[in-house]
Structures are given as C-alpha cells and as structure tokens.
Amino acid sequence: MALKEQGKLTEAIANYQKALQIDPNYTGVYNNLGMALYQQKQFPNAIAAFQKAIALDPNWAVPYNSLGLALGEQNKWEEAIAAYEEAIALDPNYAEAYSNMGVALGEQGKLEDAIETFQKAIELAPDLAVAYNNLGLSFYQEGDLEESVAAYERAISIDPNYVEAKNNLARVRRELQWRRVPTNDPQE
C-alpha cells in the first residue's frame, strides 16, 4: 500500500500481483490492486480486480464502492449505482458510497435524488468535504446559487486546500455578481 500512496503505481501493481501469487484469495489485495489500476485509468482491469474481491468476499462493502467508481469512469451509471446500492446495503453508514452514488445520480440528471444522497452522506460524515462540493455542484445545476455557495464554503471550511471547491465557489460568486450588475438598457 505504501508504494501506491507514493504514486509508484506500477511497482504497487507488481507487488499486489506477487502477493496474489502467494495467496490468491487475499480479498484486500484485489481491492488495492483494483484501486492502483483505477488510478492508472486501466478501468477494465480495475473492474476485474474489484469483481474478484467481491467474489471472494461478497459481504465486504468496499469493493462494491470501488467497482462503482470504475464503472462511473466508463459512463456505466446504472451499473455504478447498483454497485453503490450494494455497498450501502452491506454498510448503511458508508458515507463515501452515498457521496459517490450522488455523483452517479447527478450524471444521470437526477439532481433531486443526487442532493438527497449527498445530504445523507453529510449526515453520516459531517466532515466529508467532497460531499459538500458535490452537493454544491448539484445545487448549482438546479439553479440554486445561494445553496451552492453555502455548500462550497462548507467544503472549504473542512478542507482549506480543496482547490476544486475553491474554483467552484469563485465561479458561482462571479455568476451571482454578474446577475446583480444593473444594466443601462432602457428596455428593462
């Protein structure tokens, strides 16, 4: 795992594969292998690794969540949602799975469902900055800029270095300013 965290993904993958030669039933290694492959954008191989982890331990929620991530990268949103639902069924307090499912719902244009799902993730893990950022994006897509700002601000208060949330907040604030600028158009 240390190599993966250092960004040495090729070495990490090789080590995971060696570990699986020693113990081909090591579920955690399959999930870690899948995540390393996912980070290398080798999504079909990552999916296969997650599916192997699930086959070995169908009662472990983590590889279902991981599988959902990889399926989402391939725009297989229905399958991703099914994977997240399975993760949540196994672990009803799995905030990250709720947050990830919210992304998939948002990608399908199901914004109200996405918002509810992000709110559930936040209820379970009030310091999950990514859920607030994604909640802000869903509010933005619905046209609720004030709620969007509040969600982005909360994400940044949790993680002051969250660049994506800062950029999203700046974009929404610019749009709010633009909407408030009076025009000199006599027709208005």
NORWOMO-V786872 format. One record per residue. N is the residue number from 1. SS is DSSP state (H for helix, E for strand, L for the rest). BURIAL is I if it has 9 or more other C-alpha atoms within 8 Angstrom, else O. D_FIRST is the distance of its C-alpha to the first C-alpha in Angstrom with 1 decimal. Layout:
# NORWOMO-V786872
[[N | SS | BURIAL | D_FIRST] [N | SS | BURIAL | D_FIRST]]
This chain:
# NORWOMO-V786872
[[1 | L | O | 0.0] [2 | H | O | 3.8] [3 | H | I | 5.5] [4 | H | I | 5.3] [5 | H | O | 6.4] [6 | L | O | 8.8] [7 | L | O | 10.1] [8 | L | I | 9.9] [9 | H | I | 9.6] [10 | H | O | 12.0] [11 | H | I | 10.3] [12 | H | I | 7.0] [13 | H | I | 9.6] [14 | H | O | 11.6] [15 | H | O | 9.2] [16 | H | I | 8.7] [17 | H | I | 12.5] [18 | H | O | 13.2] [19 | H | I | 11.6] [20 | H | I | 13.9] [21 | H | O | 16.7] [22 | H | O | 16.6] [23 | L | O | 16.3] [24 | L | O | 17.2] [25 | L | O | 17.4] [26 | L | O | 13.9] [27 | H | I | 13.9] [28 | H | O | 10.5] [29 | H | I | 9.1] [30 | H | I | 11.8] [31 | H | I | 10.9] [32 | H | I | 7.4] [33 | H | I | 9.3] [34 | H | I | 12.0] [35 | H | I | 10.3] [36 | H | I | 9.3] [37 | H | I | 12.9] [38 | H | I | 14.2] [39 | H | O | 13.2] [40 | L | O | 15.0] [41 | L | O | 17.9] [42 | L | I | 18.0] [43 | H | I | 19.1] [44 | H | O | 21.0] [45 | H | I | 18.1] [46 | H | I | 15.8] [47 | H | I | 18.7] [48 | H | I | 19.1] [49 | H | I | 15.5] [50 | H | I | 16.1] [51 | H | I | 19.5] [52 | H | I | 18.4] [53 | H | I | 16.2] [54 | H | I | 19.4] [55 | H | O | 21.6] [56 | H | O | 19.9] [57 | L | O | 19.8] [58 | L | O | 22.2] [59 | L | O | 22.3] [60 | L | I | 18.7] [61 | H | I | 19.1] [62 | H | O | 15.6] [63 | H | I | 15.7] [64 | H | I | 19.3] [65 | H | I | 18.3] [66 | H | I | 15.7] [67 | H | I | 18.5] [68 | H | I | 20.9] [69 | H | I | 19.0] [70 | H | I | 19.1] [71 | H | I | 22.7] [72 | H | I | 23.7] [73 | H | O | 22.6] [74 | L | O | 25.2] [75 | L | O | 27.7] [76 | L | I | 27.9] [77 | H | I | 28.5] [78 | H | O | 30.3] [79 | H | I | 27.6] [80 | H | I | 24.9] [81 | H | I | 27.1] [82 | H | I | 27.6] [83 | H | I | 23.8] [84 | H | I | 23.6] [85 | H | I | 26.8] [86 | H | I | 25.3] [87 | H | I | 22.2] [88 | H | I | 24.8] [89 | H | O | 27.1] [90 | H | I | 24.4] [91 | L | O | 23.4] [92 | L | O | 26.3] [93 | L | O | 24.6] [94 | L | I | 21.7] [95 | H | I | 22.5] [96 | H | O | 19.9] [97 | H | I | 21.3] [98 | H | I | 24.8] [99 | H | I | 23.9] [100 | H | I | 22.5] [101 | H | I | 25.6] [102 | H | I | 27.8] [103 | H | I | 26.6] [104 | H | I | 27.4] [105 | H | I | 30.8] [106 | H | I | 31.5] [107 | H | O | 30.9] [108 | L | O | 33.6] [109 | L | O | 35.9] [110 | L | I | 35.9] [111 | H | I | 35.8] [112 | H | O | 37.3] [113 | H | I | 34.8] [114 | H | I | 31.9] [115 | H | I | 33.4] [116 | H | I | 33.7] [117 | H | I | 30.2] [118 | H | I | 28.8] [119 | H | I | 31.2] [120 | H | I | 29.9] [121 | H | I | 26.3] [122 | H | I | 27.7] [123 | H | O | 29.7] [124 | H | I | 26.7] [125 | L | O | 24.5] [126 | L | O | 27.1] [127 | L | O | 24.5] [128 | L | I | 22.7] [129 | H | I | 23.8] [130 | H | O | 22.8] [131 | H | I | 25.2] [132 | H | I | 28.0] [133 | H | I | 27.5] [134 | H | I | 27.7] [135 | H | I | 30.6] [136 | H | I | 32.3] [137 | H | I | 32.0] [138 | H | I | 33.5] [139 | H | I | 36.3] [140 | H | I | 36.9] [141 | H | O | 37.2] [142 | H | O | 39.7] [143 | L | O | 41.7] [144 | L | I | 41.1] [145 | H | I | 40.4] [146 | H | O | 41.0] [147 | H | I | 38.4] [148 | H | I | 36.0] [149 | H | I | 36.5] [150 | H | I | 36.0] [151 | H | I | 32.7] [152 | H | I | 31.4] [153 | H | I | 32.7] [154 | H | I | 30.9] [155 | H | I | 27.6] [156 | H | I | 28.3] [157 | H | O | 29.4] [158 | H | I | 26.0] [159 | L | O | 24.1] [160 | L | O | 26.5] [161 | L | O | 24.3] [162 | L | I | 24.0] [163 | H | O | 25.7] [164 | H | O | 26.1] [165 | H | I | 27.9] [166 | H | I | 30.0] [167 | H | O | 31.1] [168 | H | I | 31.9] [169 | H | I | 33.9] [170 | H | O | 35.8] [171 | H | O | 36.7] [172 | H | I | 38.1] [173 | H | I | 40.0] [174 | H | O | 41.5] [175 | H | O | 42.6] [176 | H | I | 44.1] [177 | H | O | 46.0] [178 | H | O | 47.2] [179 | H | O | 48.5] [180 | H | O | 50.4] [181 | L | O | 52.1] [182 | L | O | 55.8] [183 | L | O | 57.4] [184 | L | O | 60.9] [185 | L | O | 61.6] [186 | L | O | 65.1] [187 | L | O | 64.2] [188 | L | O | 61.9]]
